[in-house]
Amino acid sequence: MNNEKIGFIGLGNMGHPMAKNLEKAGFQLFVYNRSLEKTEGFKENSTVCKNIKEIVEKADIIFTMLTNDKAVGAVYEDILRENITGKLFIDMSTISPEVSVSTSKSIIAKGAAFIDAPVAGSTKPAADGTLIIMIGGKKADLERAKPYLEKLGKEIKYLGENGKGIAAKLSINYFISALFQSLAETILLSDKLGIERKDMLEIINASASGSQASKIKTHSLVNEDYAPAFALDLMLKDVLLAVNAGADFPMSKVLAETYQSAHDKGFGGDDVIGIIQYLQKNQKN
């Protein structure tokens, strides 16, 4: 049913543009965020709810886009106090598989449906509606959600039962964490050898080793502009989730140590490619 009422909880750097895309598509939208200032842009065309109880009462399909296990646990604890029979919950947060699966079981036990639908992409794809969405849950629930998910992403990949979407997200972010650290180290090496960053990145991007990720981060590296599209702290969280989920490899230990140290040195709020700042300060002369 394309006329279902949509709720969106969590209007952070990713959630805000995603909810805006649902609003622009003309769906009847209800939003909630713990920090009320983040709801300002929705007052004209959507309904801002004062609490979780209100949004659960008013919406049929409810998206959640939250920071971590703790935030998801707190929000769904409140949700589970309400009558949720027949509703569909779509959690797009990146959290541990254990918390995601446990949450899905609790929601389903109360007569509602749940899919995990984490995304690949940062703030620009979120604003452009070109995210890649990874789905875990029942196919019938995905079909119900599809008209709304299609406004958020360019690709929707169904992977199986609850928890499979999160599993794929942790895997892709593990790869990306290694890619960004490797890219940063490569640029620092070329710096040492007297190659201009712009030239080195043009070579990388034109070669087989280039990627969409290296192209996206070229501006940041050339201009040393590390305003966060995806914060280093969030990548640290995802690396640690991957380690806890079973990433027990030589590289996983190095990645966890490097991102943790960068956080400890005060770089956590910068963009993930800002890892280069930590590496630069700690390299041996």
Phi and psi in degrees as a GROMACS rama.xvg file:
@    title "Ramachandran Plot"
@    xaxis  label "Phi"
@    yaxis  label "Psi"
@TYPE xy
-80.3555  -3.74607  ASN-2
-101.783  17.2262  ASN-3
-71.0319  150.313  GLU-4
-82.7418  134.291  LYS-5
-109.069  135.149  ILE-6
-113.7  149.115  GLY-7
-139.186  119.013  PHE-8
-111.534  121.406  ILE-9
107.959  91.353  GLY-10
-110.109  51.1859  LEU-11
-81.8282  -156.861  GLY-12
-59.1956  -32.7906  ASN-13
-94.6877  -45.4833  MET-14
-62.5412  -37.5837  GLY-15
-59.908  -54.8302  HIS-16
-66.1413  -29.859  PRO-17
-66.9019  -45.9754  MET-18
-63.0242  -36.8374  ALA-19
-61.2331  -37.8989  LYS-20
-66.0996  -35.552  ASN-21
-67.5768  -38.9389  LEU-22
-64.0543  -45.9681  GLU-23
-62.4169  -30.1117  LYS-24
-73.2725  -8.44047  ALA-25
93.1273  8.19957  GLY-26
-74.2986  149.487  PHE-27
-72.9373  113.337  GLN-28
-117.622  135.748  LEU-29
-119.449  131.994  PHE-30
-124.715  152.781  VAL-31
-146.053  137.06  TYR-32
-143.739  140.119  ASN-33
-58.5254  -41.4043  ARG-34
-89.5557  109.052  SER-35
-63.4696  -26.8859  LEU-36
-61.9081  -24.8746  GLU-37
-75.9441  -7.95337  LYS-38
-94.4517  -3.08333  THR-39
-53.3561  -44.1231  GLU-40
-71.2917  -1.66206  GLY-41
-107.998  -3.63682  PHE-42
-67.8688  -26.5247  LYS-43
-78.4144  -42.1493  GLU-44
-114.591  -5.12055  ASN-45
-132.049  174.614  SER-46
-103.796  122.828  THR-47
-90.0754  120.09  VAL-48
-90.1669  147.966  CYS-49
-85.3905  -16.6012  LYS-50
-161.17  174.898  ASN-51
-67.5806  -36.4063  ILE-52
-55.0537  -44.6188  LYS-53
-65.7473  -44.4136  GLU-54
-68.1213  -35.0946  ILE-55
-67.8116  -37.9582  VAL-56
-65.9021  -36.9811  GLU-57
-91.5048  -27.8794  LYS-58
-101.103  150.82  ALA-59
-94.4196  -39.0084  ASP-60
-120.578  126.596  ILE-61
-124.067  120.221  ILE-62
-88.8836  143.369  PHE-63
-127.481  133.46  THR-64
-134.721  93.976  MET-65
-123.768  170.297  LEU-66
-78.736  -41.6502  THR-67
-159.933  -178.07  ASN-68
-54.1423  -44.5555  ASP-69
-62.2627  -45.2383  LYS-70
-65.5002  -42.571  ALA-71
-63.4638  -43.9464  VAL-72
-59.3754  -42.8168  GLY-73
-66.8935  -43.9886  ALA-74
-66.6759  -45.5017  VAL-75
-73.404  -23.7012  TYR-76
-61.9843  -42.4624  GLU-77
-67.8158  -41.6063  ASP-78
-59.7674  -42.2731  ILE-79
-69.284  -10.8938  LEU-80
-78.1889  -15.2004  ARG-81
-98.6417  168.965  GLU-82
-79.1508  110.69  ASN-83
-117.357  13.1682  ILE-84
-53.6181  129.161  THR-85
83.7168  -6.77771  GLY-86
-85.3186  159.945  LYS-87
-119.591  128.058  LEU-88
-110.055  131.839  PHE-89
-121.408  103.855  ILE-90
-94.4808  117.917  ASP-91
-104.657  8.23408  MET-92
-71.4529  155.93  SER-93
-100.822  107.25  THR-94
-137.103  -177.345  ILE-95
-72.3182  146.155  SER-96
-56.7808  -35.575  PRO-97
-62.2704  -46.8234  GLU-98
-67.1124  -39.4846  VAL-99
-62.9461  -47.9646  SER-100
-66.7528  -41.701  VAL-101
-60.7647  -42.578  SER-102
-63.5346  -42.872  THR-103
-60.7119  -41.2572  SER-104
-64.8548  -40.3903  LYS-105
-65.8671  -41.6118  SER-106
-66.174  -46.3313  ILE-107
-64.4336  -35.789  ILE-108
-63.223  -22.1044  ALA-109
-97.9408  15.6054  LYS-110
86.7525  13.2697  GLY-111
-111.001  179.319  ALA-112
-118.53  157.088  ALA-113
-148.112  133.054  PHE-114
-129.278  141.84  ILE-115
-91.361  132.796  ASP-116
-142.425  56.8936  ALA-117
-65.479  163.137  PRO-118
-123.312  151.749  VAL-119
-104.853  128.697  ALA-120
133.119  154.894  GLY-121
-108.813  -153.798  SER-122
-65.5164  -35.9368  THR-123
-67.5793  -50.8777  LYS-124
-58.5531  -32.6802  PRO-125
-62.8045  -43.0631  ALA-126
-70.5562  -35.6308  ALA-127
-81.1379  -11.641  ASP-128
72.8767  32.1378  GLY-129
-120.251  29.1904  THR-130
-68.7097  159.813  LEU-131
-103.063  125.3  ILE-132
-112.84  126.076  ILE-133
-106.84  124.663  MET-134
-112.263  131.698  ILE-135
-124.437  130.01  GLY-136
148.26  -167.036  GLY-137
-79.8371  142.06  LYS-138
-61.0063  -36.1431  LYS-139
-63.2931  -36.8211  ALA-140
-70.474  -35.7267  ASP-141
-62.4912  -42.4481  LEU-142
-61.2209  -38.7478  GLU-143
-64.9788  -36.4583  ARG-144
-82.8646  -19.679  ALA-145
-55.1299  -43.9614  LYS-146
-57.7537  -25.5962  PRO-147
-92.2607  -40.0646  TYR-148
-62.4941  -33.3731  LEU-149
-64.8489  -19.7773  GLU-150
-82.8635  -9.64017  LYS-151
-107.549  -26.9721  LEU-152
-138.891  156.832  GLY-153
-89.3684  -17.9192  LYS-154
-143.023  132.048  GLU-155
-119.878  115.302  ILE-156
-111.73  115.298  LYS-157
-85.0591  129.743  TYR-158
-119.559  -9.13499  LEU-159
128.493  -148.617  GLY-160
-66.6848  169.955  GLU-161
-51.8702  134.986  ASN-162
101.504  -19.8034  GLY-163
-72.2883  -32.9613  LYS-164
-63.2879  -45.81  GLY-165
-62.8335  -40.5353  ILE-166
-59.6339  -42.8671  ALA-167
-66.636  -39.2809  ALA-168
-64.7721  -42.8524  LYS-169
-64.1615  -36.135  LEU-170
-66.8689  -45.5208  SER-171
-68.2218  -37.3509  ILE-172
-72.3794  -28.827  ASN-173
-61.2993  -46.1761  TYR-174
-60.7188  -44.9768  PHE-175
-65.8834  -36.6084  ILE-176
-61.4599  -40.9592  SER-177
-68.6106  -39.471  ALA-178
-61.3248  -45.4834  LEU-179
-69.7955  -38.9233  PHE-180
-64.8262  -41.7292  GLN-181
-63.2278  -42.3318  SER-182
-62.1777  -44.5731  LEU-183
-61.6306  -43.106  ALA-184
-65.6487  -37.9216  GLU-185
-62.3284  -43.3822  THR-186
-66.1254  -38.6303  ILE-187
-65.6776  -37.2815  LEU-188
-63.9658  -46.5024  LEU-189
-65.702  -33.4157  SER-190
-57.3251  -48.7527  ASP-191
-60.2291  -33.8259  LYS-192
-90.8578  6.15432  LEU-193
85.3792  19.7129  GLY-194
-95.7622  131.721  ILE-195
-63.8955  140.408  GLU-196
-58.1782  -42.2923  ARG-197
-58.3005  -43.9404  LYS-198
-66.7163  -44.2284  ASP-199
-62.931  -41.9465  MET-200
-70.3807  -32.3674  LEU-201
-63.2203  -39.4997  GLU-202
-65.8577  -47.4336  ILE-203
-58.6811  -48.4305  ILE-204
-68.3995  -24.7561  ASN-205
-87.9165  -10.7336  ALA-206
-97.0954  174.508  SER-207
-64.5456  -22.4175  ALA-208
-81.5549  -11.5098  SER-209
-70.1632  160.761  GLY-210
-154.367  170.364  SER-211
-58.7222  -35.7533  GLN-212
-64.8029  -44.911  ALA-213
-66.1564  -34.7833  SER-214
-67.5645  -42.2165  LYS-215
-62.9136  -36.3387  ILE-216
-90.7485  -0.128764  LYS-217
-59.139  -47.4847  THR-218
-58.2135  -45.7253  HIS-219
-60.6609  -43.5787  SER-220
-72.2534  -40.425  LEU-221
-67.8105  -41.7011  VAL-222
-94.9176  -0.928027  ASN-223
50.3429  47.6311  GLU-224
-112.864  108.08  ASP-225
-113.255  32.6504  TYR-226
-59.2295  135.385  ALA-227
-75.4832  119.897  PRO-228
-92.0235  -37.6511  ALA-229
-142.875  110.922  PHE-230
-66.8193  146.43  ALA-231
-57.0463  -38.42  LEU-232
-58.9124  -36.3703  ASP-233
-69.3025  -37.0524  LEU-234
-66.7759  -39.5678  MET-235
-57.8084  -45.7532  LEU-236
-56.7288  -44.1702  LYS-237
-71.6212  -35.9576  ASP-238
-62.8275  -43.8228  VAL-239
-66.6081  -36.2636  LEU-240
-62.6608  -41.5785  LEU-241
-64.003  -42.263  ALA-242
-61.5657  -45.8568  VAL-243
-65.785  -26.5495  ASN-244
-84.7167  -7.21793  ALA-245
131.436  3.51052  GLY-246
-76.5872  88.4198  ALA-247
-115.658  74.9124  ASP-248
-129.665  162.333  PHE-249
-54.1944  -43.2066  PRO-250
-70.4201  -33.3849  MET-251
-62.3081  -37.3616  SER-252
-66.3404  -41.5551  LYS-253
-65.4605  -45.0787  VAL-254
-61.9707  -46.8512  LEU-255
-60.6607  -42.4633  ALA-256
-66.435  -43.216  GLU-257
-67.5087  -48.5718  THR-258
-66.197  -36.3184  TYR-259
-64.6825  -43.6559  GLN-260
-65.3163  -39.1085  SER-261
-62.496  -40.8634  ALA-262
-60.6883  -47.6463  HIS-263
-61.778  -28.8414  ASP-264
-88.1195  3.67733  LYS-265
97.5736  13.4894  GLY-266
-98.7657  5.41787  PHE-267
-62.059  -30.061  GLY-268
-83.7406  -9.2569  GLY-269
-80.151  169.413  ASP-270
-60.401  154.706  ASP-271
-57.6643  -35.0427  VAL-272
-71.0715  -11.0152  ILE-273
-63.887  -4.60861  GLY-274
-53.6473  -25.8743  ILE-275
-61.364  -31.2204  ILE-276
-65.4077  -44.0308  GLN-277
-64.6402  -46.301  TYR-278
-61.9494  -38.7608  LEU-279
-65.3571  -41.2352  GLN-280
-71.7128  -22.2809  LYS-281
-109.946  2.71892  ASN-282
-74.8607  151.729  GLN-283
-80.9368  139.316  LYS-284
